[in-house]
Amino acid sequence: MPAGDLLLRPWQPSDLPAVRTAYTDPDIRRWHCRTMTDDEAHAWLTAWPRRWQAETAAGWAVTDPTGVLGQISLREIDLTEGQGEVSYWVLPAARGRHVAARALTALTTWSFQQAGLHRVWLRHSTANPASCRVARRAGLPAEGTNRGAARHADGWHDMHLHARLRTDS
Ligand SMILES: CC(C)(COP(=O)(O)OP(=O)(O)OC[C@H]1O[C@@H](n2cnc3c(N)ncnc32)[C@H](O)[C@@H]1OP(=O)(O)O)[C@@H](O)C(=O)NCCC(=O)NCCS
């Protein structure tokens, strides 16, 4: 899936070092609420084809000619309700170029035009303003705040809900 000068492509076994590196970043660990060993990174990478075939989730490596810059995924797909929940991270060295917003714009377009979804949504902690900017720039306005809706390492966080509908102009 092209996104300007970015390419969203399926994960490959050779991407394991990039995934391991990502989860050494304190911000990715904090906001995705996990660490990742080599075995867990292998399991994470190899789960995507199974999840795609089951039509429950879909994940892409966000790349440019230099390699993997980040990830974006529909971490939960509900085809009955026509909805998908997005997750993303960008490697620290690739930040500052709106990589996530560009990838999210491409994924949202694909979700409506190819996957037939009606609503694409995401949540981020109210303590994570960078993710709020990503969602707004990609055309997913804030709908409200879910109080105490996600447990992080330091406790319960209020979560901003953002979404875009296929019918939004
Ligand atoms: C959120 C994340 C994906 C954004 O990466 P990116 O695409 O490189 O984003 P950029 O650095 O280009 O910044 C995007 C916007 O956020 C703003 N921003 C970046 N860091 C910020 C911070 N610490 N506080 C406030 N705003 C910030 C930028 O100024 C920019 O704003 P703009 O759209 O008005 O120009 C990246 O920071 C990341 O991976 N963070 C850790 C994991 C994470 O938070 N994932 C999302 C969980 S919901």
The ligand as an SDF file (V2000), in Angstrom:
LIG
                    3D

 48 50  0  0  0  0  0  0  0  0999 V2000
    3.0810    8.9460   18.2510 C   0  0  0  0  0  0  0  0  0  0  0  0
    4.1660    8.6390   17.2030 C   0  0  0  0  0  0  0  0  0  0  0  0
    3.7310    7.4120   16.3920 C   0  0  0  0  0  0  0  0  0  0  0  0
    4.2560    9.8490   16.2550 C   0  0  0  0  0  0  0  0  0  0  0  0
    5.3880    9.6740   15.4230 O   0  0  0  0  0  0  0  0  0  0  0  0
    5.6150   10.5940   14.1220 P   0  0  0  0  0  0  0  0  0  0  0  0
    4.6900   10.2180   13.0400 O   0  0  0  0  0  0  0  0  0  0  0  0
    7.0600   10.5730   13.8090 O   0  0  0  0  0  0  0  0  0  0  0  0
    5.1210   12.0150   14.6420 O   0  0  0  0  0  0  0  0  0  0  0  0
    5.8970   13.4340   14.5410 P   0  0  0  0  0  0  0  0  0  0  0  0
    7.1530   13.4120   15.3640 O   0  0  0  0  0  0  0  0  0  0  0  0
    6.0110   13.7810   13.1100 O   0  0  0  0  0  0  0  0  0  0  0  0
    4.8510   14.3850   15.3060 O   0  0  0  0  0  0  0  0  0  0  0  0
    3.4720   14.3880   14.9700 C   0  0  0  0  0  0  0  0  0  0  0  0
    2.8420   15.6040   15.6550 C   0  0  0  0  0  0  0  0  0  0  0  0
    2.9200   15.4430   17.0690 O   0  0  0  0  0  0  0  0  0  0  0  0
    3.6240   16.5400   17.6350 C   0  0  0  0  0  0  0  0  0  0  0  0
    4.4330   16.0280   18.7240 N   0  0  0  0  0  0  0  0  0  0  0  0
    5.4550   15.1640   18.6500 C   0  0  0  0  0  0  0  0  0  0  0  0
    5.9340   14.8910   19.8890 N   0  0  0  0  0  0  0  0  0  0  0  0
    5.1630   15.6130   20.7420 C   0  0  0  0  0  0  0  0  0  0  0  0
    5.1490   15.7700   22.1620 C   0  0  0  0  0  0  0  0  0  0  0  0
    6.0070   15.1270   22.9490 N   0  0  0  0  0  0  0  0  0  0  0  0
    4.2140   16.5820   22.7020 N   0  0  0  0  0  0  0  0  0  0  0  0
    3.3310   17.2370   21.9420 C   0  0  0  0  0  0  0  0  0  0  0  0
    3.2940   17.1190   20.5680 N   0  0  0  0  0  0  0  0  0  0  0  0
    4.2030   16.3240   20.0020 C   0  0  0  0  0  0  0  0  0  0  0  0
    4.4460   17.1050   16.5110 C   0  0  0  0  0  0  0  0  0  0  0  0
    4.7720   18.4530   16.7290 O   0  0  0  0  0  0  0  0  0  0  0  0
    3.5040   16.9070   15.3380 C   0  0  0  0  0  0  0  0  0  0  0  0
    2.5000   17.8940   15.3900 O   0  0  0  0  0  0  0  0  0  0  0  0
    1.8670   18.5610   14.0490 P   0  0  0  0  0  0  0  0  0  0  0  0
    1.0730   17.4340   13.3760 O   0  0  0  0  0  0  0  0  0  0  0  0
    1.0020   19.6560   14.5630 O   0  0  0  0  0  0  0  0  0  0  0  0
    3.0190   19.0010   13.1810 O   0  0  0  0  0  0  0  0  0  0  0  0
    5.5470    8.3990   17.8710 C   0  0  0  0  0  0  0  0  0  0  0  0
    5.8630    9.4920   18.6870 O   0  0  0  0  0  0  0  0  0  0  0  0
    5.5980    7.1180   18.6710 C   0  0  0  0  0  0  0  0  0  0  0  0
    5.8390    6.0340   18.1370 O   0  0  0  0  0  0  0  0  0  0  0  0
    5.3840    7.2440   20.0000 N   0  0  0  0  0  0  0  0  0  0  0  0
    5.4270    6.0720   20.9130 C   0  0  0  0  0  0  0  0  0  0  0  0
    4.3160    5.0730   20.6160 C   0  0  0  0  0  0  0  0  0  0  0  0
    2.9500    5.7290   20.5990 C   0  0  0  0  0  0  0  0  0  0  0  0
    2.6870    6.7160   21.2640 O   0  0  0  0  0  0  0  0  0  0  0  0
    2.0430    5.1110   19.8200 N   0  0  0  0  0  0  0  0  0  0  0  0
    0.6570    5.5460   19.7530 C   0  0  0  0  0  0  0  0  0  0  0  0
   -0.1000    4.9290   20.8850 C   0  0  0  0  0  0  0  0  0  0  0  0
   -1.8050    5.4790   20.8790 S   0  0  0  0  0  0  0  0  0  0  0  0
  1  2  1  0
  2  3  1  0
  2  4  1  0
  2 36  1  0
  4  5  1  0
  5  6  1  0
  6  7  2  0
  6  8  1  0
  6  9  1  0
  9 10  1  0
 10 11  2  0
 10 12  1  0
 10 13  1  0
 13 14  1  0
 14 15  1  0
 15 16  1  0
 15 30  1  0
 16 17  1  0
 17 18  1  0
 17 28  1  0
 18 19  1  0
 18 27  1  0
 19 20  2  0
 20 21  1  0
 21 22  1  0
 21 27  2  0
 22 23  1  0
 22 24  2  0
 24 25  1  0
 25 26  2  0
 26 27  1  0
 28 29  1  0
 28 30  1  0
 30 31  1  0
 31 32  1  0
 32 33  2  0
 32 34  1  0
 32 35  1  0
 36 37  1  0
 36 38  1  0
 38 39  2  0
 38 40  1  0
 40 41  1  0
 41 42  1  0
 42 43  1  0
 43 44  2  0
 43 45  1  0
 45 46  1  0
 46 47  1  0
 47 48  1  0
M  END
$$$$
